[in-house]
Amino acid sequence: MIRKHFAGVAASALAMAVTAQAFAGTVTTDGADIVVKTKGGLEVATTDKEFSFKLGGRLQADYSQFDGLYTDNGNSADAAYFRRAFLELSGVLYTDWAYTISYDFSHNAGSSDDGYFDEASMAYNGFKPVSIKFGRFDPDFGLEKATSSKWVTAPERNAAYDLIDWANGHQNGLGLQASSTFADSFYASAGVFAKDNNDTDGDSVKQVNGRFVFAPMHDSGNVLHFGVNVASRDVSDTVFDARYRSRLGMRGVETLGGNDAGPNGNRPLLGGANNSPAGSYDTDTAFGLEAAFAMGPASIQGEYISRKTKADDSAFEDIKGHGFYVQGAYTLTGESRGYKIGKFDAIKPANKSIGAWEVFYRYDSMTVEDDNITTASATRDVGDADAKVHNLGVNWYANEAVKISAAYVKAKTDNVTNANGDDDGDGFVMRAQYVF
């Protein structure tokens, strides 16, 4: 029913746009006049801004090659796939009520259980400057997560996020969140979420999130940003995925129908275990710090993340992990990265002939302590597991709709290998992106 309704709304909007452009002059109604815009998607709105409709999307086509640690047998492999193929619908239903629906045709966002909706939410904005959002959306946690996947610098967000994927992913759940930007320099949000994992009584896993940002400098090319994040979920009496693992910057390693094993894919397990028994752990908590500085075409940013899965049974030990990244970027053609309170935005080329060219480097580091591992396995030795990733790349913003990216990625681990015994690997990824 949702898909049929979505298709009907989209068809109605397209028909409206075609009708509006078929005749010269202003199209009037029995109410407010209608304005139709076609730059950056299709947007239809009333002049009094009481109602609006915008249809847009993004397409990201990736090709990657990788070897060593990134594959199970250590040989070279490759992958070609759509990283994202979103169709996005958003607008104002009536005055203070807004909505967002984002569907991923590439089936990388979400799963068949949630219909592959990256977001399906409504928001009430009548308590300005506070916005109250409810529905399916990603919890607020982290600077890179807040920045749209269209405009993050590297093709994949930092590897440390893999440690806390539950903290900023909707995981088939629903949430309620209040957020506000105030005094020109502050942003704050707080939310509560119900995830689809059930405990032994049949109750869903409950999670709370909070984020606070202070940005005394918040203009494009003139940014000073600080933030703090926290997330916690109750996993007592719950069979849940307690793995601490990472793709180490290469999404394409999962090429066998989404499986992690096989000659073409290896996703190193740093700690924890899948389907941990009910009653083994009590709470799962994540904490994050973020900072960024930008001046003209140069920017630097970083985040620190920690996670602790607290044991609830004497037979188990706490699992702890922490990680960080530092990233520097420079636009060779002189443009500045866009910025809105709490997140970075697009780079808009000043020269339409050559576009904007950006170079970047990012260093990721992670450590996981899991004292439950007392016997070495074929891929995990006893002791702390460490992983480090270097990312070096270039972005070409051909125009405001097309972006071409290329990045070289090198990973190195300690106490973790693939089935072949490799503890390092190299990868290369190219992306062609189109947004509308």
DOVEXBA-350897 format. One record per atom (N, C-alpha, C): y, x, z. Coordinates in steps of 0.02 Angstrom, whole numbers, plus 50000, padded with zeros to 5 digits. Example, Ala and Ser with C-alpha at 12.3 -4.5 7.8 and 13.67 -1.06 7.14 Angstrom:
DOVEXBA-350897
497165066050390;497755061550390;498355066050390;498885064250354;499475068450357;500025064550394;
END
This chain:
DOVEXBA-350897
499405004150000;500005000050000;500635004350000;500615009850038;501205014250041;501355017149972;500825019449937;500935022449872;501205017249823;500955010949825;501195005849780;501925004249793;502105003649857;502795002249875;503255007949853;503035014149864;503425020049844;503555020049769;503025018549730;503085018449657;503565012949635;503545007249669;503995001749652;504715003449664;504855006549722;505545008449738;505805013649688;505375018549671;505575023749624;505725020749556;505295016149533;505395012949468;506045008949467;506185005349521;506795001349525;507415005749522;507385011449557;507955016049557;508065019049487;507525020949454;507585023649386;507875018549339;507645012349344;507915007049302;508655005949315;508855006349378;509555005549395;509975011049364;509705017349367;510075022949339;510155022349264;509605020449230;509635019649157;510135014249138;510125008649174;510585003249160;511305005449169;511415009349223;512095011449239;512365016149185;511925020349156;512155025249108;512175022449037;511895016449027;511865013548960;512535010448940;512975009148987;513605005948972;514185010248997;514725010148961;515315013948981;515675010349037;516065014049075;516465010849127;516115010449193;516415006949240;516155006249307;515685000349312;515115001349344;514644995949357;514834992749423;514954986149423;515144982749484;514604977849504;514604976049567;514124971249594;514514965949632;514164961349664;514504956349704;514734959149770;514554965549783;514784968949842;515174975149822;515034980749856;515374987049840;515134989749774;515574993549741;515384996749678;514845001949690;514465003449637;513905008149640;514095014549603;513935020149633;514045026749602;513365029849589;513265032249526;512645035449507;512775042749493;512395047149526;512455054349515;511775056949491;511795061549443;511165064349417;511115071849427;511615075049457;511585082149471;511175083349534;510655087549527;510225088949585;509795083049604;509515079449554;509105073649567;509475067349547;509215061749565;509505055349551;509745052149615;510395050549618;510675047549678;511065041349660;510925035949694;511265029549685;511535027449753;512195025949756;512495024249820;513065019349809;513205015349860;513785011049859;514395015149881;514985013249856;515585017149871;515775016949944;515555011649980;515705011350051;515195015050094;514695018250060;514175022250092;513735018350140;513715011750130;513275007550172;512545008250151;512425009350085;511755010050059;511735015950011;511155019450009;511075024849961;510335026049948;510215029349893;509535030949872;509555037549834;509135042349853;509115048649817;508395050549803;508255052149741;507595054349720;507635061649698;507255065949731;507255073049714;506565075949724;506535082549724;505895085749735;505925093249724;505355096349732;505305103549721;504605105249694;504595110249652;503965112549623;503945120149631;503435122749664;503345129949674;502665131949648;502665135849594;502045138249563;501965145649580;501405147449611;501285154249635;500705157449597;500775164049590;500205168149567;500185174249613;499595175749641;499535181349687;498915185449673;498955191849689;498395196549687;498355199949755;497735201249779;497665204249846;496995207749850;496935212449898;496305216149906;496225218249978;495695222249991;495575224950058;495475219550110;495875219750163;495815215050219;495895207850197;496265206650143;496395199750121;495785196450089;495285200350070;494675197450042;494095198950088;493575195050083;492995195850127;492595202050110;492555203750045;492155209450024;492565215750010;493235215350019;493655221150008;493875222249937;493585218649890;493765219549820;494415215949804;494665217049744;495285213749722;495125206549699;495575201949715;495505195049693;496195192349677;496225186549646;496875183449631;496825175949639;497405172749636;497435165449643;498055162949607;497995157249573;498555153849542;498535146649566;499095144149592;499085137649625;499795135049633;499855128549645;500485125549664;500555126049739;501035129849762;501145130449834;501435123949862;501905121149826;502175114549845;502345110749781;502235104249783;502435099749729;502655093249762;503275093249788;503535087749828;503935082849785;503815076549797;504265071249773;504595068349835;505265068449836;505635066849896;506085060849885;506055056349931;506445050149929;506825049549994;507485048749990;507885048350052;508505044150039;508825042050092;509435038150085;509605034350148;510075029650140;510305025450194;510065018350181;509695015550229;509445008750222;509995003650235;510355004750288;510915000350306;511355003750356;511945005550337;512455008650380;512185014650418;511935013850478;511735019450521;510985021050517;510615017550475;509895018750470;509735022850407;509405028550417;509225032950362;508475033850359;508225035950301;507505036950293;507365043050250;506775046050259;506545051650218;505795050950207;505595051250143;504885051250126;504765057050079;504295061350096;504145067250056;503385067750047;503155067349985;502445067449970;502275073849932;501725077249953;501535083549922;500945082549875;501085082749810;500555081949760;500105088049756;500315093749784;499885099649784;499375099449840;499455094749886;498985093749942;498935099849987;499495103349997;499515108750045;499855106750110;500255101450107;500585098950167;500175093250196;499915094050255;499505088950286;498795089150260;498475083350261;497775082750240;497645075850214;497015074650193;496835068050169;496895062850224;496855065050287;496895060450343;497595057350349;498115061350332;498795058750338;499105057150270;498695057150217;498935055350151;499365060650118;499365066750144;499755072350116;500505071050116;500725067050163;501445066150172;501725071850213;502195075650185;502515080850223;502995077850274;503295072250256;503715068550302;503745061250282;503765056950332;503885049850322;504225047450386;504885047250385;505255045950447;505865041550436;506105038750491;506735035050491;507175037950546;507825037150538;508295039850588;508855034750600;509055034250663;509625030050681;510195034650700;510765033950665;511335038350675;511945034650703;511815029150738;512365025250765;512655027950830;512305032750862;512545035650924;512855042450911;513305042950864;513595049450844;513875053050905;513765059650910;513455064050860;512695064750867;512375060250903;511655060650913;511285056850859;510755059850832;510315056650784;509625055950816;509335049950810;508665048650838;508185047450780;507685051750774;507215051350718;506525049750745;506155045650707;505465044050727;505045043450664;504395044850672;503935044650616;503545051150612;503355052950551;502975059150541;503445064550514;503525069850551;503945075550531;503745081450574;503945087350553;503775093450590;504215094250652;503925095750709;504315097150769;504805102950758;505355102750793;505885107650786;505705113950826;505585119450791;505425125750824;505545131450775;506065135550786;506165141550748;506685141050692;507025146650680;507545147150629;507245146650559;506715150450544;506425150150478;506105143450463;505835140050513;505555133450503;506095128350489;506665129150522;507225124450511;507515125250440;507475131350414;507715132650346;507215129750296;507455126150246;507005123050197;506585128250162;505965126350144;505525130850107;505825132750039;506305128850016;506645130449953;507075136749961;507335137850020;507845143050029;507665148450080;507035148550105;506835154250145;506825160450100;506915166250128;507005172250087;506355174550055;505835175750095;505185177850069;504785171750047;504295172650003;503895166949981;503555163250039;503305166950088;502995163950147;503405165550209;503445160650255;503785161850317;503415167150358;503745169850410;503475175550448;502775174150475;502375179450478;501665178850499;501585176650571;502085178150614;502035176250685;502005168750694;502275164850647;502225157650652;501505155250650;501055159150620;500355157150617;500055156550686;500325160250734;500065159950803;500215153250835;500755149950813;500965143750846;501035138150794;500565137750747;500625132850693;500655125650719;500375124350778;500405117650807;501105116050833;501485121150852;502145120150883;502655117450834;502605119250769;503095116750721;502755113450660;502155110550671;501815106850619;501635099850644;501675094750601;501555087850625;500815086350637;500355089850603;499635089250616;499405081950621;499565078050571;499335071150566;499625066650621;500125068950657;500385065050713;501045061550698;501315058450749;501965055150745;502395057550803;503065057050793;503505059550845;504145055750851;504505057050906;505165054250919;505605059950941;506175060850907;506595066650922;507335064750921;507705067350968;508425066550970;508745073350957;509245073550913;509575079850897;510325078650888;510705084050897;511435083350891;511755090150874;512255089850833;512705095550821;513375093850852;513635098050895;514245096250931;514685102350942;515325101150954;515825106250967;515835111650913;515635109950853;515655114350794;515185120350797;514925122050856;514535128250862;513855127250896;513685121150915;513075120050953;512605115050918;511965116350926;511455111650902;510915111350956;510665105250968;510125104351018;509665098750995;509025099551010;508545094250994;508005094151048;507715088251058;507165087351104;506715081851076;506055082951077;505605078151048;504945077751084;504605072151075;503935071051102;503495068751045;502875071251042;502435070050986;501735068351010;501385064250970;500685062550983;500285065150923;499825069850936;499425072850883;498755069350878;498395070550823;497795066750809;497175069150846;497195074850880;496625076950922;496565072150981;495965070050997;495865065551054;495495069051111;495675067251173;495305070051230;494695065751244;494345067351297;493715063851312;493815056451328;494435054451345;494585047451358;494845043851297;494915047551241;495165044451180;495915044651172;496265048051217;496995048551213;497185054251166;497725053351128;497955058651083;498275064351122;498295070151092;498605075951124;499365074951123;499675075751181;500405074951187;500745081751187;501325081951152;501695088251145;502435086951153;502785091551185;503515091151191;503815097451161;504395096651129;504755102251098;505485102051116;505795107851120;506515108351130;506805114351094;507405113551067;507735119151032;508485118751047;508775124551059;509505124951071;509785130851032;510335129550997;510655134650954;511395135250971;511635141350975;512345142750983;512555147250925;513025144850885;513255148650826;514015149150827;514295154150863;515025154750866;515345156250799;514955159250753;515185160350684;514685156450640;514935151650601;514475147150566;514705145250496;515035149850462;515235148750393;514815153250347;514735151050286;514355154950237;514645162050232;514215167150241;514445174050239;514785176350302;514795172250353;515115174050417;514735170450472;514135173050489;513675169550533;513495173950593;513515171050652;513225173950712;512855168350747;512195169150754;511755163650773;511275165950828;511205161850880;510715163050933;510355156550948;509705157050963;509325150950978;508745152251024;508525146951058;507945147151102;507515140951089;506855141851090;506385136451075;505835136251127;505565130251139;504995129451183;504575123651158;503915124351164;503455118951147;502855119351193;502595113651213;502015113551257;501595107351241;500925108351242;500475102751230;499935102651284;499705096751300;499175095751350;498505095551313;498085100651324;497435100951291;496855100351341;497015098051401;496485097151451;496005091651429;495365092651442;494845087851424;494835086351349;495015091451308;495065090451236;494675095951199;494285093951150;493985098651103;494515100051050;494755106351046;495295107751000;495215114750970;495605116050918;495595122450884;496045127250923;495735132050957;496105136950998;496155143750964;496065143850898;496085150250863;496795153050857;496855159550867;497465163350852;497295167250788;497545165150733;497375168350670;497985168350624;497945172150570;498525172750526;498315174250454;498705171650408;498605173250337;498925179950319;499315182750365;499645189250356;500065189350292;500425183950281;500915183750227;500645182050158;499985180750152;499695179350086;499345172450088;499685167350065;499405160750065;498805160250018;498805163849963;498285163149912;497605165549933;497525168249993;496865170650013;496375164950024;496635158850034;496185153050041;496095149949973;495585152049936;495495149849867;494855146149855;494425145749905;493775142449894;493795135449924;494165131049891;494195124149915;494495123549984;494935128250003;495245127950069;494855131550123;494275134250106;493875137850156;494165144750170;494015147450228;494275153950247;493795159550228;493165157950218;492665163150205;492535163650130;492135168650112;491965169550041;492295175850014;492085178149957;492325184549930;493065184449913;493355178549900;494055178349879;494545177249936;494305175749995;494765174150049;494565176650117;495045179150155;494915181150224;495545179850264;495485175850316;496045174250360;495855177050429;496095183050446;495865186550506;495945182450570;495415182450610;495415179150675;495605184150728;496185183150760;496435187850810;496205186150880;496035179850892;495805177850959;495645170450960;495365168151016;495195161151024;494595159150983;494455152650983;493875150050947;494015142850925;493685140850871;493755133950847;493315129350891;493545123150897;493175118050936;493005120551006;493525123051041;493415125051111;493195119051152;492705119851196;492425114051233;492955110551275;492875104051282;493325100151326;493285102751397;493865103651428;493895106251496;493955113751502;493935117251445;493975124551448;494705126951457;495185123151429;495885125151435;496305119251458;496885120751487;497315115651516;497935114351473;498365119351465;498975118551426;499025124051374;499395122551322;499545127451269;500305127551262;500615133351274;501345133751277;501595139151230;502145137651195;502465142451149;503195143051168;503455149151161;504155150651176;504435154951121;505065153751102;505355157551047;506095159151057;506295164951034;506995166951031;507175168450959;507785167050939;508005168250870;508715170850869;508865175050819;509535177750812;509655179350738;510275178850717;510455180350648;511185182450644;511325186650595;512005188950582;512095189650507;512635187150480;512775187750408;513505189450398;513625194050353;514305195850335;514325196850259;514665192550224;514685192950152;513995192250122;513805196850078;513145196350045;512565199050087;512705201850146;512185204750188;511995200050245;511355199950263;511135195950320;510545199350353;510485198250418;509915200650456;509725195250505;509075194250515;508845189050562;508185191250592;508015188150648;507385189750680;507205184350730;506555184050746;506315179350797;505755182650838;505735180950901;505195183050946;504815176850967;504155177050966;503745171250981;503185173251028;503055169251079;502475170451123;502095163851133;501455164551147;501025158751158;500525160351213;500395155451256;499885156251308;499465149951311;498815150751304;498335145351313;498015146251381;498195141951428;497995142851498;497305139851510;496865143951539;496175141851552;496155136651608;495675131951603;495585126751653;494885126951682;494535132451668;493835133151690;493735140451707;493405141851762;493305148751785;492885152851736;492545149351691;492135152851642;492555155551584;493195153651581;493635155751527;494225159651554;494505163951512;495115167651527;495695164951485;496305165851512;496895164051472;496905168151408;497165165051355;497285168651292;498045169251283;498265175351267;498985176551261;499125180051194;499675178151164;499875181351102;500635181551096;500885186651063;501595186951050;501715190550984;502285189150954;502445192250890;503185191850876;503395195450826;504095195350807;504165197350734;504745196050706;504905198650640;505645200550638;505805205150595;506495207050581;506575207250505;507085203950480;507185203550407;507905205150388;507975209150337;508625210750309;508645208750236;509215205950214;509285203850145;509985205450120;510025206850055;510685208550026;510715205649955;511255202049941;511355199149875;511755204049832;511415206849782;511715212049740;512315209549700;512325203049685;512865200249645;513435197549688;513395198449753;513965197049797;513985190249831;513535185649813;513555179049845;513305179349917;513515174549957;513295174050027;512775168550034;512325169450081;511845164050097;512215158250129;512035152250107;512325146350138;512085145650210;512465142350251;512275141350321;512545134750346;512125131050381;512315125150419;512075126350490;512395123250539;512225124550609;511475123950619;511165129550638;510455129650654;509995131950599;510255133050537;509815135050483;510205138050425;509865142350387;510155145050326;510035140150268;510445140850216;510405136350159;510375140450094;510515137250038;510425140249972;510955145649958;510775150149913;511235154749881;511435151549814;512075150449802;512305147349741;512615152649696;512325153749637;512565159049592;513295157949571;513685163249574;514385162849552;514435163649477;513995167649448;513985168949376;513395165149346;513545160049306;513015155949277;512605159549224;512845165249200;512485168949148;511935173349177;512095176849231;511615181549260;511295178949324;511565173649352;511295171049414;511455175549473;511095174449528;511185178549589;510545182349602;510615188749620;510035193149632;510045195449705;509485194549739;509425196249810;508805200649821;508885205849862;508325209949883;508225209149958;507605209949981;507475208950053;506885213250076;506875214350141;506305217650174;506195214050241;505555212750257;505395209750322;504795213250353;504835214250418;504285217350456;504035212350507;503385210750504;503065206150551;502585209950596;502555208050660;502085211150707;501805205950754;501145206450769;500815201750814;500315205450858;500225202950919;499715205550965;499395199651001;498725199651006;498375194251041;497905197351092;497955194951155;497515197151209;497025191451225;496395192651213;495875187551227;495305190951265;495315190451331;494795193551373;494145189651373;494125184051337;493495180451328;493035184251281;493325188751241;492935192851194;492685198951232;492065198851251;491775204451290;491255208351250;491065205651192;490585208951149;490855209251078;490835215151048;491095215950981;490675212050930;491015209350880;490675206050825;490785210150762;490555207550706;490625211250643;491345211750622;491775207050643;492475207050621;492985207550678;492755207650741;493225207750797;492955212450851;493335217650867;493145222350919;493425220050986;493175222951041;493425221251107;494115224351116;494565220951151;495235223451163;495755219351126;496385221151136;496925217451103;496895218351028;497035212950992;497065213150919;497795213650898;497925218250852;498605219250826;498615218350751;499165215750726;499255215050654;499985216350636;500085220150583;500765221650560;500795220650485;501365217750462;501435216050392;502115218350367;502125221650309;502735223550276;502835219050215;503445216550206;503605212250149;504225215150114;504155216650050;504705219350011;504755215249947;505355212549932;505385208149874;506085207249845;506105203249792;506725201749757;506715194249738;507305191149742;507395184149721;507925183749667;507785180049614;508285178649563;508435171249563;509045169549583;509275162649580;509595161649512;509205159549463;509445158849395;510015153849391;509965148549428;510485143549436;510335139749500;510665134249512;510565130649575;509895126949578;509535126749522;508895123149520;508295127749513;508385133549483;507815138049468;507875144549508;507315146349539;507275152549578;506615156049562;506645162449547;506055166449533;506005171849587;505415172449619;505315177149673;504725181649659;504765187849684;504205192449681;504205196549745;503615197549775;503575201149838;502925205249842;502995211249869;502425215449885;502295214949960;501665213949979;501485212950050;500935217850068;501025221350125;500515226050149;500365224550222;499725223650238;499525221950307;499055227250335;499105228150402;498675232850438;498495229850505;497855230250525;497635227450588;497275232650631;497245231250696;496845235250743;496365230550779;495735232650783;495195228850816;494995222450777;495255221650717;495075215950675;494965218550604;494415216450573;494265218450505;493995212450466;493885213550401;493515208550363;492775210150368;492355206250333;491625207350336;491425214050306;491865216950266;491725223450235;491955229250278;492295227850334;492545233150378;493245235550362;493595232250315;494275234250297;494765231850351;495245236250368;495755234350417;496455234650387;496515235350321;497165234850289;497075231750219;497625229350192;497595226150127;498275225950095;498275225250029;498895224849990;498885218349950;499475215549941;499525209449902;500185209149864;500185205149812;500785204049772;500805196749753;501395193649760;501455186649743;502085185449703;502035181149652;502615178949613;502665171349618;503285168849620;503395161649625;503935159549576;503805154049541;504315150649501;504455144049534;505095142949551;505295136949588;505805132849549;505705126349549;506185121749519;506325116149570;506955114949584;507145109649631;507615104749595;507555098549614;507995093449585;508155088149636;
END
